Amino acid sequence: MSTPFAAVTRRILIKSRIITAKHGSLSETRSAQSSCLKIAVLALFAIGGAVTPQAAHAQAITITVSGTITSGTDTTGIFVAPGTNLAGYVAKVVYTFNPAVGTPESGTDYSGIMGTTPSSPGISIVTIGGGSYTFGKQAEAASSSSSVLMYYPTLPSSADYSVADTFPNGNGSDYVIVLVTPATGAPPLSTTGNWESSFSDTQITGSANVGVGFFNNDGVYSGATATFTPSSITVSGKTGASCQGPPEPLVLIDPVVAGLVSGSSVTTNTDDIAAATYGPVQGAAADGTSQVVLRIPASAAGQTYTLTVFNDANSASTSVPNDGGLLELGGSSSSAASSLNVTSVMTASGAEVFAIYLPPVNFSRGSQDNSLTTRSVTLQTTCGTTTSTPVTVARPPVVLVHGLWGDAASFDNFTPLYESTIFNVKFASYNDEISDITSTTPSYEVCTREGCAFPPIEENSLGFAYNAPSVLLQIDNFINIYRTSAHVASVKADVVAHSMGGDISRTMLLLNSDGINLFLNNPMYPTFGAGPINKLITIATPHLGTPIASDLLASNNACARIALAAVGDIALQSVTFSGQTAEGAVYDLEGNGFGGALSPALTALPPPSTQPFPTAYIAGVATSANFDGLDCSVLEEGINCVAGLLRLLCGNPLINDPLAKDLTPNGWPTIFGQDNDAIVPLDSALNKTSSHLEYSGVIHSAALETLNFNGPSVLDPASGIPNEVIGLLNESPTGSDFY
């Protein structure tokens, strides 16, 4: 049964318990405190921190035309097409004379004369003729060889700028026109044909003698009384321009916090990225999915920057999986490389360089990293000179998920991971008591003279579909908390799940709301389409069910079922409460352990090969030593022999419950027909994979010890499984233990 995500969110904000590991102790927060924490998490997610605004960067485009006047007067200009946006630009004309015949002159800055968009001819920006050089307002079209007509915005009528200098007619001369973007951030000078980048030597060639007042589309004007022969043209400040000074340090931004994720990728809108004010980070979690946006303030558009990843040995990286990689905006993660050439672009905030850093696929590269919490790489930025920026590579957070009838305390002895300072460990819990119960199947209603009532039932007695949204929301929130506290981009967690917790974790893949898969594409918690699980490690999870489940729900085992309910372990097929009906956990766990007789919930789970996260399967195998404790005697041990009491109470010839009768060293193993941990068959725990992570001499849970099974349990450090889990957390997700 599917629960609408919005309703689940409201329920979680009101009721769910969040238990956080703090130096080996547990702290619980319930009800209103839980709500406050989650609201605070959402606030942190929305705010994240501020990116220091970057100053605008000037862009200068310089065009130098050199040539010789062979007769008459020279009138030469640079063409600016109609529609060119010149708003905010400063015009500067610099002219020099041939030293053999004249004196070099300094430039003149005509700031403030630029308008917005030229629509028709009418203004002369450069007029050379009659032995004089004039820069000024021309009210009429060019009518003589003494003017150069250009498309240019109309100047204010009161403006009249002019200067005059002696011009040695007939001698070589250079003309330089500079268009500069001011600090206020004018847009790049461009036209439909991309004037900046397309302007080339071929646009001014040969001799020109084209008549009076004509300015052709090649960008060359010559008056009738002059012939100008261009010899060269140089353009600087456009694509491929050289950098001025060392590159500025990288700015690292978490695109999730900054609101820069569009669908399953980072937006390619550079204006939006340049305007981002939230989400500064120091690095990323090593999950191969999180992304860090890299911003570099540039001095001009069109500059080529080289970004290179260096490892912690200060060598240029040769391994994207180990050190992470770089890709362009809009690039695929499969294209990530250790080095990348990127060209600066003009944004509303000035010239910027943008790229994306993709973190390593795994934190540990070997034993040298296994005791570390973080490591680092360096991003070198080269444009003329080099600037280095350190980047933190962190472990993803770890979330522990308990199983049937359990809670976070199930992991109390899960050392050394539970107490580790190397890993950031959280607990996802689903054991709040449900309310307003109106019916259960099987029935647990008890009626007395005072009326009828149901025993307390916790969420851990309910099925996969009911609990999956709660666990998913907790994992998402834990990741948000982690990215804020660790100052890294992070969208995934490693999940370690015991028993039914593994089935619930896999069920999260099936959650949908309004046509959106909430695991892969939840817009509130972007994961670039990958989902929030980095690795899933299941311990004694009944992936193919357990015959114990169907036995518990059978009518001939009512006595044993009621005995378990007396201590809060309630086996349900379904329960109706608060206006909704949910399947029971035990019902969802039905299956013969070989892959047959599966419940609808287990049937719906995707096969391992289609899951978007790698999974490691750990199984326990009980031995005769684990079952020997069932051979206790009530006469000798009294109430300490719980197995004996159940046999007497429910396995007697009058009641004859099969489960109670089988509660013996020889009888219990026969329920499964294969190796088992006293609850989950071996094939089920391994999900019929070739996993060799089998641990002998252990039982399913510490709770079984109250029924006289002998430990240790799979969560006990004596089992060796907690250390195995640490090894798997260090192992690459492409390692042989993951499927």
N, C-alpha and C positions, 0 to 999 in steps of 0.2 A: 504494500500500500504506500502510495506516494503522499508526502506531506508538503503542501505549498511552502516555498522557502520563506516567504514573508511571514507566514504564521509561525514557522519554526524560529525565525529570528526574534520575533516578539517573545516566544516562549523561552528562548535561551536568555534573552536580556533580563527576563524576570526571574528565571528559576535556576539556570545552570550553575554548576559549581566549577570553579577554576582552581586547580591546585598546582602550586608552583614549587619546584624544588629549590630549597635555600639551604645550602651547606648541610645537607643530610637530614633536614627536618621538613615537616609538611606544614603549610599554612593554608587554611581554607577561607574562602570568601563566598558567602551565600547571598541570595535575595538582592536587597537594594545595593549592598556592597559590590556584588557581582555586576549589577547593572552599571554602577558608576565606573567600574574598571573597564567595561566594554565600551562605554561612551567615551572614556578617556582614550582608549585604544583607537577608536574611530577618529577622534580629534587629532591624535598623533599621526594617524595615517593621512589625514587631510592636510596637516600643517607640515610636519616632518622637519622643519628647519628652513632657513632662508639662504638662497644663493646670493652672494654679494653682487650687486649690479655692476656690469662692466662698462667702462667708459666707451663712448662712441669712437670709432677709428676712422681717420681721414683716408679717403681714397683719391689718389692723384693720377690723372691720365694725361700723359705728356706726348704731344705729337710734334716732331721736329722735321720740317721740310727744308732741304738745302738745294740750292740751284744757282743758276747764273742768269742775270738779265743781259740780253745781248743787244737790245735796242729799246729806245723809247723809255717809257715808265713801266714799272711792275705793279700788278695788282693781283695778289694771290691770297686765297683764303682756305679755310677748312670747312667742309660742308657739314651742316647739322640739319637733319631731315625734319619735315613737319611731323608733329606728334612726339618729338623727343621731350622727355620730362626733364627740364632744367631747374626745377624748383629747388632752392636752397644752395645752388652752386655758386662758386666764386670764379670770376673770369680773371685771368692774369696773362698779360701779353708781355713776352720777353723778346727783345730783339738785340742782335749783335751785328757789328759790322766787320768786314774783312779788315784785320789789323793793318794790312798794307796801305789801306786808303782811308781808314777812319778810326775813330776811337770807340772801344767797346762801351756799350751803354748798359745801365742797370734796368731791371724790370720795373714795370708799373703795375700796382695792384688795384684793379677796379672792382672792389668789393661792393656788393649791394645792388648792382645794376641788373642782375639776372631776374627774369620773371618766372613764368610757369611753363606753358606749353606753346611753342611757336605754331602758328597756323597759316601764316602767309608772309611773303617777303616784305621787307620795308625798313629793315635796320641794318646798317653796315657795322660789323664788329671790327673789321680791319680795313682801313683805307690807306693805300700807299700810292702816291703819285705827285707829280709836279714838284719833285724834289723834297717833298715833306711826308711825314708819317703822321697820320691822324687816326685816333680812336674816338668815335663819337656817334652821336645821334644823326641818322639820315632820314629825313621825313619823306623823301621821294625815292622812286626807283633809281637805280644807277643809270646815269645818262652820259657818262663820260669815262674815260680811262682812269680818272682820278678816284674812282670809288669801287669797292667790292661789295656786291650785294649778297647777303646771307639770309637764310631762314632763321629767324630769331624772335624771341618774345618782344612785344612792343614795350619800350621803356616809358617811364612816366613822362608826361609832356614837359615837365619842368626840368627834366634831366638834360644836360648838355655837357658831355665829357669830351675834352679834346686836349691833345698835346701835340707839339710839333718839334721835329728834330731834323737836322740836315741829313739828307739821304744822298749818298754818292751814287748817282744814277750810273748804271752800266757796270757795276762791280758786284762780285759775289756777296751773298748775304744769307744768314740763317734766320728762320722765323720759328718761334716756339710758342705754342698756345697750350696753356695748362688749365684744366678744369679740375677743381678740387672740391671734394665733399667736405663740408664744414662739420664741426664737432656735433652739431645738432642732429646729424644723421640724415642727410638727403639721400634719396634713392640713387642707385647706380645709373650713370648716363647710358642709355640704351635706346634702340629703336627696334622696329620689327626685324630688321636685318642684323641685330646685335652689333651696333656700331663699334663698340669697344674692341670686340674680339675679331671682327671681320676686316677692320681697317688694315691695309697692308701696302707693301711697296707698289703693287700693281695698280693701286687706285690713283696714283699720281705718276704719270709716265709721259715721256716725250715732250715735244714743244707744243705750246698753246698760243694761238692767235685767233681768238674765236669771236671777236667783235665786241661791241659796246654793251655793257650791262648784262652779260649772260654768265650764269653760274651753273655749270652742268652737273649731272648726277654723279660724275666721278669725283666731285669734291674739289674741282679746280676752276678757278676763274682767271682769265687774263683779258686785259683791255686791248682795244684795237691797236693802240700805239705802242704796245710792248710785247715782247716775246720772252717768256720765262721757261728755261729748260731745267727741270728738276734733275738732280743727280742722285739724291738719296732721301729716304724717309725712315725715321725710327719712331717706334711707339713703345712707351714704357708705362707700367701701371695697369696693363691689361693682363690677360691670361699668361702665366709664366713669369710674371714680374718677380723681381728679386725682393727678398725680405730686407727690412731695415732694422738692424740690431737683433739680439737674441729673441727667440719666440717667448711669449709670455707663458707662465705656468698653466697647465691644464686645469680646467674646472670640471670636477666629476659630479654628475647629477644622476640621482635615482629617478628614472622616468616614471615609475609607478607613483611615487610621492608627488612628483612635479606635475602629474596629470598629462604626461606626454605620450601615453600609450593609446594607440588607435587600433581597435580590433585586437589582433594578436602580434602587433609589432609597434615599434616606436614611430611616432609621426615623422613625416619627412618635411613638415612645414618648418622651415628654418627660422621664420619670424617668431613662431610660437616657442621654439626651443631657446632662441636668444632672449626672449622675454621671461623665461622661467625664473621664478624667485624662490621656489621651494625645492627641497630634496638634495642638498649637498651631502655627499658621502665621501668616505675615505677609500672605498673599495667595494668588493662584492663577495658573496658567499660562493663557494666552489660547488656549484650545482649544474654548470654547463648551460644554464637557461637564463638566469638573471642577466640583465643588461645594464651597463653604465654609459650614459651619454657623455661624450668628451667634447668640451668647448674650448677653443683657443682663440682669444682676441687676435685679430690680424690687423696689419697696417693698410692693407688694400685687398680688394677682391682680385681673384686670379692668381694668387700666390700659391705655389706648390709646397706643401709640408709633407715630410716623411715621418710617420709614427712607427716606432719599433718597440716590441716587447723585449725586455731584458729580464732574465731570471735572477734568483737571489745569489747566484755566483757571479753576477755582473757580466754575464755573457749574453749575446743576442740569442733569444729563444729559438729553438728548432722544434718545439713541441707545443702545439696549441692545446692538446688535452691536458698537459701538465701546467702550462703557464698562462693559458687563456690566449685569445686572439682578437684581432681587430677587423671590423667591417664597416663599410660605408652606410650612411643612412639609407634605409630601404633594402639593404643587403640581406641575404639569407645567412643564418648561422652556419650553414655548411660551407660558406665561402670565407669564414674567418681565417685570417692569416697572421703570422708573427710580425709582418711589416706591411704598411699600407701607405700609399701616396694619396693625399687628399688636397683638393683645391679650395682655397678660401672663397666664400661667396659674400655678397652684400646683403645685409638684412636691415630691417628698420632700425636696429640698434647699432649698426655699423658692420664692418667686415668681420667675419668669423670663420673658423674652421670647425667642422663637425665630424665626429666619427663615433663608433660604438665599441666598447670593450666588452667582450664575452668572457666570463671567468672560466677557469679550468673545470673539467667534468668531474673531478674528484679532488678532495683536499690533499690526501696523502699520496705522495709519489713513492713512498717506501718507508722503511723503518726510521729514517731521519726525521720524518714529519709526524710520526705516530704519537709523540708526546707534546705536540704543539697545539695551541688553540688557533693561532693565526700564523701565516707566513706572508711573504710579500714578493711583488714583482715591481719593475720600474718601467714606466713608459717614457721613452726618449722622443722628443719632438725636435726635428731638424728642419730649419729653413735658413740656410747660410750658416748659422751656428746652432748649438744644441742646448736644449733645456730638459732636465730630468724631473719626473714626478713619481714619487713612490705610491704604490697602490696596494692596499691590504687585501689579502686573500684569506677568507675566514671559513670555518666549518659551518655547514648549514645547521640550524637548530635540530634538536631531536625531540620527538613527541612519543611518549609511551601511552598505549591504549590498552586498557584492561579487558577482561572477558566477561562471560556470563556470571551473574550474581557477584561480580567483583566491584572494586573501586580502586582509586589510586593507591590505597594501602597494599594492594596486591603486589606492588613493586617495592615494598619496604626493604626487602632483603636482596634486592637486585643490584648488588655491589659487584664490582667497583663502579659500574656505570652510574648507578643512582647517586653516588657521592662524588662523582668526577667533577673536577674543576676544568677539565679539558673540553668537555662537551657542555653545550647549553641545553639542559634537559627540562622539558615541561611534561605535564600530564593532562591528557584529555579524559574527562570523567563523565559518565552518564548513569548516575545512581540516585538522582533525586526521586523523591516519592511522588507518584501520580495521585490525582484527586478525583473525586466525584465518580467513582467506579459504579457502574450500573449492572454489569454482568461480566462473567468470565467463562471461558471454556478451556478445560473442565471447570466445574463450579467450585468456588471456594467460599461461597456465601455461608455464613453461620448465623442461625436464627435462635434467639432466646426470647424470654418473656418481654424483654425490653425492646425487641425488634431484631431486624436482620442487618448484618454488616459484613464487609469484606476485610480480610487482613491487609496490612500495609503492603503495597506492591511498589517496587522501585523500577526505574526505567531500565535497569540492567536485566529485567525479566522480559522486556519487550524486544521485538524483532529488529532485523537489520535496517529496514526502510525507515522505521521510526527513529532510530538512534543515529543513522548516518548523517543527517543534516546537522545535528548538534555537534558531532565529532568534527565534521568538516569546518563548521564555523569556528570551533575552538582552534583548530590547526591554523586556519587563516589568520585569526587574531594573534596567535602566538608568533607567527611569522612577522606580522606588523610590529609587535612589541620588540622582537629581536632586531629588525632592521633599524629601529630607532635607537635601541640601547647599544648596538654594536657599530652603528654608523656605516653600515654597508647595504648595498642593494641585495635584496633576497626575496625570492618568490617561492622557494621550496623548503620542505623539511624532510629529514629522514624519520620514518615512522617505524617504531618497534611495537608490534601488536601481539598480545597473548590471547590464545583461544579465540572466542567469538570476535574479539577486537580486530583480528585479521579479516574476517568476513565483512565486518562493518566498514573497514577501510576500503575494501574492494567494492562494496556497494556504493560508495560515494561516487564512483564512476557513472552510476545510473541516474543520478539526481538531475532533474530538469525542472525548469520553471519558465512558463511562457515561451517554450521552444528553445530556451537557452540551456546548454549543459552547464550546470553550476560548478562542476569539478574543473572543466577545461576552460570555460569562457565566462566566468562570473565577472561582470563589469565592475563590481565593488572590490574584487581582489584579482587584478590582472596577473596572469602567469604566462603570457605570450603563447597561450593555447596549449600549454604543457600540463597544467594541473599542479597542485601544491605538494605532491609527494615526489621526493627525489629518489629515495630507495624505500622499499617496504620489506621489513624483516618480520616474518611471522613465526611465532613459537607455539607449537602444539595447536595450530588452528585447524578445525575440522572443515577443510575446503570441500571435502566430499561427504560431509556429514558424519554422524556417529549413530550406531544402532541404539545406543543408550537413550537418545532423544525420543525415538518412536516408542521404546519400551516405557519410558516415563509417562507418556501420554495415553498408553493403553489402559483400558478399563480394568484389566486384571492386576494392575500395579497401583491401584488407588491408595492402598495402605502406605506403601513406600513413598508415594507422591505426597501424601498428607504429612507424613513424618518429616520430609524435607521442608515442606511449607511451614512447619512449626518453627523452624529456625530461619525463616525468611527466604529460603530458596524455592521459589514458586515456578513450577513448570506450567506454561500456558500454551494453548493453541491460539487463543485470541482473547482480547479484553476490550470492553467498551467503557469509555470514561470521557468526561468533559465533552460529550457530544461527538466523539470520534471512536473508531474501532481500529485497533492495531493488532497485527499478528504477534504471537508470542515468540520469544527467543528460542525456546526448546522446539517449537514447531518448525522454525526456520532452519534448525540444525539437523533435521531429519535426513538420513542417508545411510546406506549400508557400509560406507567407508571404502567401497571398491569403485564407486562411480554410479551406482544404481540407486533407485528409490529416492532420488533427490527431492527435497522440498522445492516449491516454486522459487523461493528466494535464492537457493543455491543454484538452481537451473539457470537463473537469469544472469549469474556472474559470468563475465567474459573469460575465455581461456587465457592462460598465462601469456601466450604468444601475442595476444592483441592488447594487452594492458600497456598504457603509456608510461609505466614506471617499471624498473627491474625489481624482481622479488626474490628474496632468499627464503627457503623453507627449512625450518628446524623442527625436528621430531624427537620425542622422547620414547624410549622403549622400556617398559617395566619388566623386571625379572622376578623370579620366584621369591627373591629376598624382599621385594616390594609388596608381594601378596601374602607373605607369611604372617603378617600381623593380623590378618582376617581370621586366623585360626585361634582366636582368643576364647576364653571361657567366662561366661557371666558368673558362674559359681565361684571362680577363682578371682576374677578381676572386678566383678560387680558392674557398676555403671560406666566404668572405664572401657568396657568391652561393648562399644556402641554397635559394632557389626553383629555381635551375638544378640544384643537386645532387639535389633531389627529382625533378625532371623526368628526370634521367639515371638515377636509381636506380629509380624507380617508374613512370615514364612511358615507358620504353623499349618497343620492340615486343614484347619477351619477357614483361614483366609487365603493361604497358598499363593502369595504374590511371587511370581517368578524371579523378579529382581532381588527380593529379600532372600530367597532360597539360594540364589547364585552368589551371594555375598560370602564366598569361601575362597581359599587359595586356589583350589582347582576349578571351581565353578565360574568365577568372574572372567578369566581369560577366554572361556568358550563363547562368550557373548559376541566377540569381535571376529573370530575366524582368522585372525592375523595378529602380528605383533601390535602392541598398543601401549599407551601410557596410563591405562586404567580408565580412560574416558574417550580418547581419540585414537582411531586405528592409524597405523603407520602410513598406509597409502594415502589416507585422507590428509594427514599432516604434511606430507610431501607433495600433495596435489598431483600424485602420479607422475612426478618428474624424476629425473635421475639424480636428484640431490643426495649427497652422502652425509649431510649434516644430521646424523642420527646419534643420539646420546642414550647409552644404555644405563639401566639401573636407576631410572627416575620416574616419577609419577606426574600427573597432569597439573596438580595444584596442591598448595599446602593445606587447603581445606579438606582434602581427602585423608589427611593424617588423623582428623577427628573421627573418621570411620575406620580407623585402625590399619589403613594402608601405611607402609613404611616409606619415608622420604629417602633422599631429598626430592623436592619438586623441581620442575623445569626452570623456575624462577629463583631457585636457591643457588648461591654462589658455589656450593659444593657440587652442583651438577656440571659445572664448567661452562654452562651456556651463557651466563653474563659476559664472560671473557670472549666467548665466540662472537657475541653480538658486537663487542668493541672491534674485534677483528674485521667483521663485516662492514662496520661503519667506516673503517679505514680502507677497505677493499674497493677497487674501482667498480662502478656499476656495470662495466663490461667484463668483470671477472667471472671465473668459472662457477662461482657459487650463486650467481644471479641468473634468473630466467625471465 
